[in-house]
Amino acid sequence: LQAGELIQVQVKTRHPNRTGLIVRDGQFVAASEPFHLNGLDVVYGDEPVSRFVLTAALSDNPLISFLLRPWREGLVRVTLTNTRGQRFEAVHSLRFA
């Protein structure tokens, strides 16, 4: 890894994604509260660099990838949130060769 090199960050998660909808008499109706990932925030060093708004359209256990161009060594912190307010975090240290 070199400073300024474009890298692909991948976040693999195990989480169901439910709309809460069912089909009744040919119509979609709410049967339960939606339960899905609804946000992904990326912090590089101490600086927020990306925010993704997620919906129930994601598959179960999604693999999410995005590009990042690191300009200094430091931590990349990814925080996922869901519709129940739960937070999940992953941290990875970036070091240049």
Secondary structure, 3 states (H helix, E strand, C coil): CCCCCCEEEEEECCCCCECCEEEECCEEEECCCCECEEEEEEEECCEEEEEEECCCCCCCCCEEEEEECCCCCEEEEEEEEECCCCEEEEEEEECCC
